[in-house]
Amino acid sequence: MRTRLLHNIFYSLLIITAAIVLGCEEEEKDSNQKPLLKFVSPDDGAEFYLGDSILVKVISINLDCEILDVSIFDNNELLVSFSEPPFEYNWYPTLDDVAEHTLKAIATDYQQEETTEEIIFTINGYLPEIYFNTEHQHALVGESIQFTDSTAFKPNSWLWDFGDGNTSKEQNPSHVYTSGGTYSVSLTATNEYGSKTKTKTDYITIVDTTVTDYDNNTYKVVKIGDQYWMAENLKTTTYNNGTSIDLVTDSTAWANSSTGAYCWYDNDEATYGDTYGALYNWYAVETGTICPDGWHVPTDNEWKTLELYLGMSPSEVDDEWSRGTNEGSKLAGNAELWADGNLKNNSEFGSSGFSALPGGYRGSSSVFYDIGLNGCWWSAKTYAYNRSYAWFRSVYFYESKVYRFGFHKELGFSIRCVRD
């Protein structure tokens, strides 16, 4: 009984299916409607480049029950064929595909009725892949910066924008900035397939040739390696937050000081102040505000960086006391201020532009020593082996080396600031 029922149901479904198919065939014969076909992607006239992914996509709608076959041809060669939707294909062009392309889509129903759609687009070679650099991203105002292009894929023209309103069409230009600041640099490179631009934001930093402290004293700036140093001793009497630094002339008060203080050599500003700057105890350094905004007292490691750039051996730079060969002579300047000796008689005297001066120092007993004979400059770092000492550097007239040592924080030494 159950078997006969199942047979009857199957036979009924077969009759219904046959009727639908025959009805569709009859409708097809009567209406003869062709498939509808349209390219969705790419656009007619589009341009692509090697490295792009191209989405090839069509839509095709049947209105009279036909079964669609969709084939897409590239320059008359079959690219891809579909028997059912979606009709889309991701194409990754190679060098052999660089050319103009005619894409033809053909939608076919089971009665071999066809609809065609055609577009034309272009695959170009690689656009320029831009690479550029410069040996130094920091420079002083007026210093020439050399830019180097290493763009790939055969550029044949260049347009640089240096970020200061100036441009160049040279491949490897040099440029001089006339104002301090930070500049973004762009390069647009063009080859036979088109142009591409790359921008490096805040790429170049230009430092003014002078810096001014809170008291409006102006100091020359020198670039040594990748560091920017004051080329003069500090002479401010005010921290960069507007707070006055204590002027201490009394010997006892100076010897017992534990807060920031300054003085002039021999307490004689008129004679020594303008040339040699002021002398400061280390407690003034410790505030972190004695240098102009954007500048600071150098750490022991920053002094080492300077010394290494000037030629000191890495095996000596961590030593204490007298080190190096003629780095002291390179740091020193103004030969007429120095007593006669090996320091200024060295052939490289003054070559760095640092212009270290023999400003002397004020001892822990408050006595002033050695004007014309030596100069001493604080580091921002406490001495490693005695917390009541701090690192400093010193240069003496009788030899061309640089001294590194730690000594009492209440001493009065000169200060040179380095840019942040």
LINSUL-V98646 format. One record per residue. N is the residue number from 1. RES is the residue in one letter. PHI is phi in whole degrees, -180 to 180 (* if undefined). D_FIRST is the distance of its C-alpha to the first C-alpha in Angstrom with 2 decimals. Layout:
BEGIN
n:N res:RES phi:PHI d_first:D_FIRST
n:N res:RES phi:PHI d_first:D_FIRST
END
This chain:
BEGIN
n:1 res:M phi:* d_first:0.00
n:2 res:R phi:-66 d_first:3.81
n:3 res:T phi:-63 d_first:5.47
n:4 res:R phi:-63 d_first:5.31
n:5 res:L phi:-64 d_first:6.39
n:6 res:L phi:-64 d_first:8.89
n:7 res:H phi:-61 d_first:10.12
n:8 res:N phi:-63 d_first:10.86
n:9 res:I phi:-66 d_first:12.69
n:10 res:F phi:-61 d_first:14.61
n:11 res:Y phi:-65 d_first:15.60
n:12 res:S phi:-66 d_first:16.89
n:13 res:L phi:-65 d_first:18.89
n:14 res:L phi:-63 d_first:20.35
n:15 res:I phi:-64 d_first:21.54
n:16 res:I phi:-65 d_first:23.12
n:17 res:T phi:-63 d_first:24.87
n:18 res:A phi:-62 d_first:26.23
n:19 res:A phi:-66 d_first:27.55
n:20 res:I phi:-65 d_first:29.35
n:21 res:V phi:-63 d_first:30.97
n:22 res:L phi:-64 d_first:32.04
n:23 res:G phi:-66 d_first:33.36
n:24 res:C phi:-65 d_first:35.37
n:25 res:E phi:-63 d_first:36.71
n:26 res:E phi:-66 d_first:37.76
n:27 res:E phi:-65 d_first:39.37
n:28 res:E phi:-63 d_first:41.11
n:29 res:K phi:-67 d_first:42.45
n:30 res:D phi:-77 d_first:43.62
n:31 res:S phi:-93 d_first:45.18
n:32 res:N phi:53 d_first:46.11
n:33 res:Q phi:-80 d_first:46.63
n:34 res:K phi:-88 d_first:48.01
n:35 res:P phi:-63 d_first:47.25
n:36 res:L phi:-90 d_first:49.59
n:37 res:L phi:-145 d_first:51.58
n:38 res:K phi:-152 d_first:54.27
n:39 res:F phi:-74 d_first:56.20
n:40 res:V phi:-95 d_first:56.27
n:41 res:S phi:-156 d_first:58.44
n:42 res:P phi:-81 d_first:61.08
n:43 res:D phi:-74 d_first:63.30
n:44 res:D phi:-63 d_first:64.96
n:45 res:G phi:87 d_first:68.48
n:46 res:A phi:-67 d_first:67.77
n:47 res:E phi:-124 d_first:69.83
n:48 res:F phi:-128 d_first:68.69
n:49 res:Y phi:-132 d_first:70.49
n:50 res:L phi:-54 d_first:69.73
n:51 res:G phi:103 d_first:68.24
n:52 res:D phi:-79 d_first:66.15
n:53 res:S phi:-102 d_first:62.36
n:54 res:I phi:-106 d_first:61.16
n:55 res:L phi:-87 d_first:57.83
n:56 res:V phi:-100 d_first:56.47
n:57 res:K phi:-146 d_first:53.82
n:58 res:V phi:-127 d_first:52.39
n:59 res:I phi:-117 d_first:49.87
n:60 res:S phi:-142 d_first:47.78
n:61 res:I phi:-120 d_first:45.50
n:62 res:N phi:-100 d_first:43.09
n:63 res:L phi:-107 d_first:42.82
n:64 res:D phi:-141 d_first:40.45
n:65 res:C phi:75 d_first:37.58
n:66 res:E phi:-71 d_first:39.38
n:67 res:I phi:-93 d_first:39.09
n:68 res:L phi:-89 d_first:42.52
n:69 res:D phi:-122 d_first:44.53
n:70 res:V phi:-117 d_first:47.85
n:71 res:S phi:-121 d_first:50.70
n:72 res:I phi:-122 d_first:54.14
n:73 res:F phi:-113 d_first:57.20
n:74 res:D phi:-111 d_first:60.55
n:75 res:N phi:48 d_first:63.42
n:76 res:N phi:72 d_first:61.01
n:77 res:E phi:-112 d_first:59.47
n:78 res:L phi:-61 d_first:55.89
n:79 res:L phi:-96 d_first:56.01
n:80 res:V phi:-162 d_first:52.35
n:81 res:S phi:-135 d_first:49.03
n:82 res:F phi:-129 d_first:45.95
n:83 res:S phi:-107 d_first:42.38
n:84 res:E phi:-158 d_first:41.55
n:85 res:P phi:-70 d_first:43.62
n:86 res:P phi:-79 d_first:45.81
n:87 res:F phi:-99 d_first:48.32
n:88 res:E phi:-145 d_first:51.15
n:89 res:Y phi:-151 d_first:53.27
n:90 res:N phi:-94 d_first:56.15
n:91 res:W phi:-109 d_first:59.03
n:92 res:Y phi:-113 d_first:61.84
n:93 res:P phi:-65 d_first:64.71
n:94 res:T phi:-116 d_first:67.00
n:95 res:L phi:-56 d_first:70.51
n:96 res:D phi:-69 d_first:69.13
n:97 res:D phi:-93 d_first:67.51
n:98 res:V phi:-70 d_first:70.82
n:99 res:A phi:176 d_first:70.98
n:100 res:E phi:-85 d_first:69.84
n:101 res:H phi:-125 d_first:66.12
n:102 res:T phi:-108 d_first:64.14
n:103 res:L phi:-98 d_first:60.51
n:104 res:K phi:-122 d_first:58.20
n:105 res:A phi:-104 d_first:54.59
n:106 res:I phi:-127 d_first:52.22
n:107 res:A phi:-104 d_first:48.85
n:108 res:T phi:-126 d_first:46.69
n:109 res:D phi:-94 d_first:43.47
n:110 res:Y phi:-72 d_first:41.06
n:111 res:Q phi:-97 d_first:43.03
n:112 res:Q phi:67 d_first:46.15
n:113 res:E phi:-76 d_first:47.70
n:114 res:E phi:-123 d_first:50.17
n:115 res:T phi:-127 d_first:52.14
n:116 res:T phi:-120 d_first:55.04
n:117 res:E phi:-141 d_first:57.12
n:118 res:E phi:-135 d_first:60.30
n:119 res:I phi:-136 d_first:62.69
n:120 res:I phi:-126 d_first:65.79
n:121 res:F phi:-146 d_first:66.96
n:122 res:T phi:-125 d_first:69.37
n:123 res:I phi:-108 d_first:69.18
n:124 res:N phi:-96 d_first:72.64
n:125 res:G phi:-69 d_first:74.05
n:126 res:Y phi:-67 d_first:74.69
n:127 res:L phi:-68 d_first:76.70
n:128 res:P phi:-56 d_first:79.65
n:129 res:E phi:-102 d_first:78.76
n:130 res:I phi:-86 d_first:81.74
n:131 res:Y phi:-136 d_first:83.70
n:132 res:F phi:-153 d_first:87.22
n:133 res:N phi:-155 d_first:89.52
n:134 res:T phi:-145 d_first:93.12
n:135 res:E phi:-64 d_first:95.22
n:136 res:H phi:-131 d_first:96.20
n:137 res:Q phi:-93 d_first:94.24
n:138 res:H phi:-125 d_first:97.31
n:139 res:A phi:-157 d_first:100.70
n:140 res:L phi:-82 d_first:103.84
n:141 res:V phi:-53 d_first:104.66
n:142 res:G phi:90 d_first:106.32
n:143 res:E phi:-87 d_first:104.80
n:144 res:S phi:-77 d_first:103.01
n:145 res:I phi:-114 d_first:99.32
n:146 res:Q phi:-95 d_first:97.89
n:147 res:F phi:-102 d_first:94.26
n:148 res:T phi:-125 d_first:92.36
n:149 res:D phi:-94 d_first:89.35
n:150 res:S phi:-134 d_first:86.85
n:151 res:T phi:-65 d_first:84.09
n:152 res:A phi:-91 d_first:81.58
n:153 res:F phi:71 d_first:80.37
n:154 res:K phi:52 d_first:83.71
n:155 res:P phi:-67 d_first:84.99
n:156 res:N phi:-122 d_first:87.79
n:157 res:S phi:-153 d_first:89.00
n:158 res:W phi:-139 d_first:89.30
n:159 res:L phi:-140 d_first:90.03
n:160 res:W phi:-95 d_first:91.03
n:161 res:D phi:-124 d_first:91.30
n:162 res:F phi:-85 d_first:93.42
n:163 res:G phi:85 d_first:92.59
n:164 res:D phi:-118 d_first:96.18
n:165 res:G phi:93 d_first:96.17
n:166 res:N phi:-109 d_first:97.12
n:167 res:T phi:-134 d_first:95.11
n:168 res:S phi:-151 d_first:95.60
n:169 res:K phi:-106 d_first:94.21
n:170 res:E phi:-76 d_first:95.42
n:171 res:Q phi:-72 d_first:92.94
n:172 res:N phi:-128 d_first:94.79
n:173 res:P phi:-83 d_first:97.04
n:174 res:S phi:-111 d_first:99.38
n:175 res:H phi:-145 d_first:99.82
n:176 res:V phi:-116 d_first:102.31
n:177 res:Y phi:-87 d_first:101.29
n:178 res:T phi:-105 d_first:104.10
n:179 res:S phi:-139 d_first:102.68
n:180 res:G phi:-68 d_first:101.19
n:181 res:G phi:149 d_first:97.54
n:182 res:T phi:-113 d_first:94.01
n:183 res:Y phi:-127 d_first:92.61
n:184 res:S phi:-92 d_first:89.19
n:185 res:V phi:-120 d_first:89.31
n:186 res:S phi:-122 d_first:86.98
n:187 res:L phi:-129 d_first:86.73
n:188 res:T phi:-107 d_first:85.07
n:189 res:A phi:-115 d_first:84.71
n:190 res:T phi:-127 d_first:83.77
n:191 res:N phi:-126 d_first:82.65
n:192 res:E phi:-66 d_first:81.51
n:193 res:Y phi:-102 d_first:78.10
n:194 res:G phi:147 d_first:79.23
n:195 res:S phi:-123 d_first:80.64
n:196 res:K phi:-147 d_first:79.68
n:197 res:T phi:-124 d_first:81.51
n:198 res:K phi:-129 d_first:81.78
n:199 res:T phi:-119 d_first:83.63
n:200 res:K phi:-106 d_first:84.95
n:201 res:T phi:-75 d_first:85.52
n:202 res:D phi:50 d_first:88.78
n:203 res:Y phi:-82 d_first:89.52
n:204 res:I phi:-116 d_first:93.32
n:205 res:T phi:-114 d_first:95.64
n:206 res:I phi:-112 d_first:99.22
n:207 res:V phi:-105 d_first:101.89
n:208 res:D phi:-63 d_first:105.07
n:209 res:T phi:-79 d_first:108.30
n:210 res:T phi:-138 d_first:109.64
n:211 res:V phi:-136 d_first:108.35
n:212 res:T phi:-119 d_first:109.94
n:213 res:D phi:-90 d_first:110.12
n:214 res:Y phi:-63 d_first:110.24
n:215 res:D phi:-85 d_first:114.02
n:216 res:N phi:71 d_first:113.66
n:217 res:N phi:-74 d_first:115.14
n:218 res:T phi:-110 d_first:113.77
n:219 res:Y phi:-124 d_first:113.13
n:220 res:K phi:-69 d_first:112.59
n:221 res:V phi:-118 d_first:109.24
n:222 res:V phi:-126 d_first:108.88
n:223 res:K phi:-96 d_first:105.75
n:224 res:I phi:-129 d_first:105.89
n:225 res:G phi:65 d_first:102.82
n:226 res:D phi:-103 d_first:99.89
n:227 res:Q phi:-107 d_first:101.90
n:228 res:Y phi:-118 d_first:103.98
n:229 res:W phi:-119 d_first:107.13
n:230 res:M phi:-65 d_first:109.94
n:231 res:A phi:-97 d_first:112.98
n:232 res:E phi:-142 d_first:115.28
n:233 res:N phi:-74 d_first:115.70
n:234 res:L phi:-65 d_first:114.25
n:235 res:K phi:-137 d_first:116.76
n:236 res:T phi:-67 d_first:114.70
n:237 res:T phi:-114 d_first:115.93
n:238 res:T phi:-139 d_first:112.68
n:239 res:Y phi:-66 d_first:109.14
n:240 res:N phi:-72 d_first:106.52
n:241 res:N phi:-96 d_first:105.34
n:242 res:G phi:94 d_first:108.79
n:243 res:T phi:-80 d_first:110.15
n:244 res:S phi:-71 d_first:113.71
n:245 res:I phi:-88 d_first:114.42
n:246 res:D phi:-67 d_first:117.27
n:247 res:L phi:-89 d_first:120.50
n:248 res:V phi:-120 d_first:122.27
n:249 res:T phi:-103 d_first:125.83
n:250 res:D phi:-69 d_first:127.12
n:251 res:S phi:-63 d_first:127.14
n:252 res:T phi:-66 d_first:126.18
n:253 res:A phi:-62 d_first:123.42
n:254 res:W phi:-65 d_first:121.99
n:255 res:A phi:-63 d_first:122.16
n:256 res:N phi:-99 d_first:120.34
n:257 res:S phi:-69 d_first:117.71
n:258 res:S phi:-135 d_first:114.05
n:259 res:T phi:-128 d_first:112.76
n:260 res:G phi:-59 d_first:112.78
n:261 res:A phi:-153 d_first:116.26
n:262 res:Y phi:-139 d_first:118.13
n:263 res:C phi:-156 d_first:121.73
n:264 res:W phi:-109 d_first:123.80
n:265 res:Y phi:-55 d_first:125.69
n:266 res:D phi:59 d_first:128.94
n:267 res:N phi:53 d_first:127.88
n:268 res:D phi:-128 d_first:129.16
n:269 res:E phi:-64 d_first:126.58
n:270 res:A phi:-59 d_first:129.11
n:271 res:T phi:-83 d_first:130.00
n:272 res:Y phi:-114 d_first:126.70
n:273 res:G phi:-62 d_first:123.81
n:274 res:D phi:-68 d_first:123.23
n:275 res:T phi:-82 d_first:123.41
n:276 res:Y phi:-101 d_first:121.85
n:277 res:G phi:76 d_first:119.62
n:278 res:A phi:-96 d_first:119.33
n:279 res:L phi:-109 d_first:118.89
n:280 res:Y phi:-127 d_first:116.01
n:281 res:N phi:-79 d_first:115.13
n:282 res:W phi:-73 d_first:111.62
n:283 res:Y phi:-68 d_first:110.62
n:284 res:A phi:-70 d_first:110.71
n:285 res:V phi:-63 d_first:108.35
n:286 res:E phi:-61 d_first:106.01
n:287 res:T phi:-64 d_first:105.33
n:288 res:G phi:77 d_first:103.27
n:289 res:T phi:-124 d_first:104.78
n:290 res:I phi:-82 d_first:108.08
n:291 res:C phi:-87 d_first:106.97
n:292 res:P phi:-59 d_first:106.01
n:293 res:D phi:-53 d_first:102.41
n:294 res:G phi:86 d_first:100.24
n:295 res:W phi:-132 d_first:102.71
n:296 res:H phi:-154 d_first:103.32
n:297 res:V phi:-72 d_first:105.68
n:298 res:P phi:-65 d_first:104.46
n:299 res:T phi:-75 d_first:102.85
n:300 res:D phi:-60 d_first:104.24
n:301 res:N phi:-68 d_first:101.39
n:302 res:E phi:-70 d_first:102.18
n:303 res:W phi:-62 d_first:105.77
n:304 res:K phi:-62 d_first:104.47
n:305 res:T phi:-58 d_first:102.37
n:306 res:L phi:-62 d_first:105.56
n:307 res:E phi:-65 d_first:107.56
n:308 res:L phi:-63 d_first:104.98
n:309 res:Y phi:-63 d_first:104.88
n:310 res:L phi:-79 d_first:108.67
n:311 res:G phi:116 d_first:108.51
n:312 res:M phi:-67 d_first:108.69
n:313 res:S phi:-71 d_first:107.05
n:314 res:P phi:-57 d_first:103.83
n:315 res:S phi:-73 d_first:105.53
n:316 res:E phi:-107 d_first:108.29
n:317 res:V phi:-63 d_first:106.59
n:318 res:D phi:-89 d_first:105.62
n:319 res:D phi:-71 d_first:109.09
n:320 res:E phi:-105 d_first:111.62
n:321 res:W phi:74 d_first:115.15
n:322 res:S phi:-80 d_first:116.31
n:323 res:R phi:-140 d_first:113.54
n:324 res:G phi:87 d_first:112.99
n:325 res:T phi:-121 d_first:115.54
n:326 res:N phi:-126 d_first:116.57
n:327 res:E phi:-65 d_first:113.79
n:328 res:G phi:-64 d_first:116.35
n:329 res:S phi:-65 d_first:118.51
n:330 res:K phi:-64 d_first:115.52
n:331 res:L phi:-74 d_first:114.77
n:332 res:A phi:-72 d_first:118.38
n:333 res:G phi:-156 d_first:120.08
n:334 res:N phi:57 d_first:123.33
n:335 res:A phi:-56 d_first:125.65
n:336 res:E phi:-67 d_first:128.71
n:337 res:L phi:-88 d_first:127.44
n:338 res:W phi:-94 d_first:127.02
n:339 res:A phi:-64 d_first:129.85
n:340 res:D phi:-67 d_first:130.62
n:341 res:G phi:175 d_first:128.53
n:342 res:N phi:-62 d_first:125.74
n:343 res:L phi:-60 d_first:123.16
n:344 res:K phi:-86 d_first:124.58
n:345 res:N phi:-85 d_first:126.16
n:346 res:N phi:-71 d_first:122.76
n:347 res:S phi:-65 d_first:121.83
n:348 res:E phi:-101 d_first:118.47
n:349 res:F phi:-55 d_first:120.00
n:350 res:G phi:78 d_first:118.20
n:351 res:S phi:-73 d_first:115.58
n:352 res:S phi:-82 d_first:112.51
n:353 res:G phi:85 d_first:113.69
n:354 res:F phi:-68 d_first:113.11
n:355 res:S phi:59 d_first:116.86
n:356 res:A phi:-66 d_first:117.28
n:357 res:L phi:-114 d_first:120.61
n:358 res:P phi:-84 d_first:123.06
n:359 res:G phi:-83 d_first:122.70
n:360 res:G phi:69 d_first:123.68
n:361 res:Y phi:-159 d_first:122.23
n:362 res:R phi:-110 d_first:123.10
n:363 res:G phi:-77 d_first:123.24
n:364 res:S phi:-67 d_first:122.10
n:365 res:S phi:-89 d_first:125.76
n:366 res:S phi:77 d_first:125.64
n:367 res:V phi:-80 d_first:128.09
n:368 res:F phi:-92 d_first:127.37
n:369 res:Y phi:-132 d_first:127.34
n:370 res:D phi:68 d_first:127.36
n:371 res:I phi:-59 d_first:127.35
n:372 res:G phi:85 d_first:127.72
n:373 res:L phi:-109 d_first:126.77
n:374 res:N phi:-152 d_first:123.09
n:375 res:G phi:-129 d_first:120.01
n:376 res:C phi:-130 d_first:117.28
n:377 res:W phi:-136 d_first:113.83
n:378 res:W phi:-70 d_first:111.29
n:379 res:S phi:-106 d_first:107.72
n:380 res:A phi:-84 d_first:105.10
n:381 res:K phi:-107 d_first:104.21
n:382 res:T phi:-66 d_first:105.71
n:383 res:Y phi:-62 d_first:107.36
n:384 res:A phi:-68 d_first:105.07
n:385 res:Y phi:-108 d_first:107.60
n:386 res:N phi:-157 d_first:109.39
n:387 res:R phi:-69 d_first:107.69
n:388 res:S phi:-89 d_first:111.05
n:389 res:Y phi:-109 d_first:111.40
n:390 res:A phi:-139 d_first:109.61
n:391 res:W phi:-67 d_first:109.28
n:392 res:F phi:-148 d_first:111.70
n:393 res:R phi:-122 d_first:113.02
n:394 res:S phi:-146 d_first:116.64
n:395 res:V phi:-128 d_first:118.69
n:396 res:Y phi:-115 d_first:122.34
n:397 res:F phi:-65 d_first:125.12
n:398 res:Y phi:-89 d_first:126.14
n:399 res:E phi:-149 d_first:122.87
n:400 res:S phi:-96 d_first:119.97
n:401 res:K phi:-91 d_first:117.13
n:402 res:V phi:-120 d_first:114.99
n:403 res:Y phi:-92 d_first:115.23
n:404 res:R phi:-131 d_first:112.19
n:405 res:F phi:-161 d_first:112.76
n:406 res:G phi:-113 d_first:112.09
n:407 res:F phi:-151 d_first:114.83
n:408 res:H phi:-54 d_first:115.58
n:409 res:K phi:-71 d_first:113.57
n:410 res:E phi:-85 d_first:116.70
n:411 res:L phi:-66 d_first:118.31
n:412 res:G phi:-105 d_first:118.80
n:413 res:F phi:-118 d_first:117.18
n:414 res:S phi:-74 d_first:116.31
n:415 res:I phi:-133 d_first:112.74
n:416 res:R phi:-115 d_first:110.88
n:417 res:C phi:-99 d_first:107.51
n:418 res:V phi:-122 d_first:104.54
n:419 res:R phi:-72 d_first:101.81
n:420 res:D phi:-57 d_first:98.45
END
